[in-house]
């Protein structure tokens, strides 16, 4: 078999196989009336922390969140992470600093009907957790200088989540 014949044979096989595959793909098209599958990821509410008009970065902790995608279909996604407070303590660099008793506002986006909201903190040299007294979704930083690590936990009828952040009081 000559070189030209071999090239022609390989090219013909390629066209034949590609044509068969294209026909198979067109046969597998979905019905336009069929509802597409929902995305596989679910995003829990995100925490926003504001101190003196500055938005702080936070660390996402464990969560479990459900979403209704249609009348017949709902999804739940859970993630189990290391304690976000420990992750904050392991971060490099300095914590953002604020004056004593600065007001802190925390809020969760993307979720209505918050059922519970709690905040605890630890200091840099002490692992004892102290509860923060909230007024709505606000509290004040301590009056003592130091680095403070905060953990929030919130729950709704359809899930729960936790976050952490750190601040320095000067």
C-alpha positions in Angstrom: 0.0 0.0 0.0 1.4 3.3 -1.0 2.0 6.3 1.2 -0.8 8.2 -0.5 -3.3 5.3 0.0 -2.3 5.0 3.7 -2.9 8.8 4.3 -6.3 8.6 2.5 -7.3 5.5 4.6 -6.4 7.2 7.9 -8.2 10.4 6.8 -11.3 8.4 5.8 -11.4 6.6 9.2 -11.0 9.9 11.0 -13.9 11.4 9.1 -16.1 8.3 9.6 -15.4 8.2 13.4 -15.9 11.9 13.8 -19.1 11.8 11.9 -20.4 8.9 14.0 -19.5 10.7 17.2 -21.2 14.0 16.1 -24.4 12.0 15.3 -24.3 10.5 18.8 -23.8 13.9 20.4 -26.8 15.4 18.5 -28.9 12.4 19.5 -28.1 13.0 23.2 -29.4 16.6 23.3 -31.7 17.4 26.1 -35.3 18.1 25.7 -35.8 21.9 25.7 -38.7 21.5 28.2 -36.6 19.6 30.6 -35.3 21.6 33.6 -31.5 21.7 33.8 -29.8 20.3 36.8 -28.9 22.9 39.5 -25.3 23.8 40.2 -23.6 21.4 42.6 -22.3 24.0 45.0 -24.2 25.9 47.6 -22.8 29.0 49.2 -23.7 29.7 52.9 -24.2 33.3 54.0 -21.1 35.4 54.1 -20.1 37.4 57.2 -19.4 41.1 56.9 -17.6 42.7 59.8 -17.4 46.5 59.9 -15.3 48.6 62.4 -15.1 52.3 61.9 -16.3 52.0 58.3 -13.6 49.4 57.5 -14.6 46.0 56.3 -12.5 43.2 57.8 -11.6 39.9 56.2 -13.0 36.8 57.8 -12.3 33.1 57.8 -15.1 30.7 56.9 -15.6 27.9 59.4 -17.8 24.8 59.2 -21.2 25.1 57.7 -24.3 23.1 56.6 -26.6 24.8 54.3 -29.8 23.8 52.3 -31.3 25.4 49.3 -34.6 24.7 47.6 -33.9 24.6 43.9 -37.4 23.7 42.8 -40.7 22.5 44.3 -39.3 18.9 44.0 -35.6 19.4 44.5 -33.5 20.8 47.4 -29.8 20.4 48.1 -27.8 20.4 51.2 -24.0 21.0 51.4 -21.9 20.6 54.5 -18.3 21.5 55.1 -16.3 20.6 58.2 -13.3 22.8 58.6 -10.7 23.4 61.3 -11.8 25.8 63.9 -11.7 29.2 62.1 -10.5 30.9 65.3 -7.4 28.6 65.3 -6.9 29.5 61.6 -7.0 33.2 62.5 -4.4 32.7 65.2 -2.1 31.0 62.7 -2.3 33.9 60.2 0.8 35.8 59.4 1.0 39.6 59.7 -0.5 42.1 62.0 -4.2 42.3 62.9 -6.0 45.4 61.8 -5.9 47.8 64.8 -8.6 50.0 66.3 -9.2 52.2 69.3 -10.7 50.8 72.5 -14.5 50.5 72.5 -14.8 50.9 68.8 -18.2 49.8 67.5 -18.3 46.5 65.6 -21.2 45.6 63.2 -21.6 42.1 62.0 -24.1 40.9 59.4 -24.7 37.8 57.2 -25.6 38.4 53.6 -27.8 36.1 51.5 -30.0 34.8 54.3 -33.2 36.0 55.9 -34.7 35.1 59.3 -31.6 34.7 61.3 -32.5 32.5 64.3 -29.4 32.6 66.5 -26.2 34.6 66.4 -23.4 34.3 68.9 -20.0 35.7 69.2 -17.1 34.6 71.5 -13.5 35.9 71.7 -10.1 34.8 73.0 -7.0 36.9 73.6 -3.6 36.2 72.1 -2.3 34.7 75.3 -5.4 32.9 76.7 -7.5 30.2 75.2 -10.5 30.9 77.4 -13.5 31.9 75.4 -15.6 34.8 76.6 -19.0 35.5 75.3 -19.7 38.8 73.7 -22.9 40.7 74.6 -24.6 41.7 71.3 -27.0 44.6 70.9 -28.8 43.5 67.7 -25.8 42.7 65.6 -23.4 45.1 67.2 -20.9 45.2 70.0 -17.9 47.2 71.2 -14.3 46.2 71.2 -12.7 45.8 74.7 -11.1 48.8 76.3 -7.9 46.8 77.1 -5.1 46.8 74.5 -4.2 43.5 72.9 -5.0 41.2 70.0 -8.5 39.6 70.1 -9.7 36.6 68.1 -13.5 36.5 67.5 -15.6 33.5 66.4 -19.2 34.0 65.2 -21.8 31.2 64.8 -25.2 31.7 63.3 -28.1 29.5 62.4 -31.2 29.7 60.3 -34.0 27.2 59.7 -32.1 25.9 56.7 -28.6 25.8 58.0 -25.7 27.2 60.1 -22.3 28.6 59.7 -19.3 30.0 61.6 -16.6 32.5 60.9 -13.7 34.1 62.7 -11.7 37.4 62.5 -9.0 39.1 64.5 -8.4 42.7 65.6 -5.8 44.6 67.7 -7.0 47.1 70.2 -4.4 49.9 70.8 
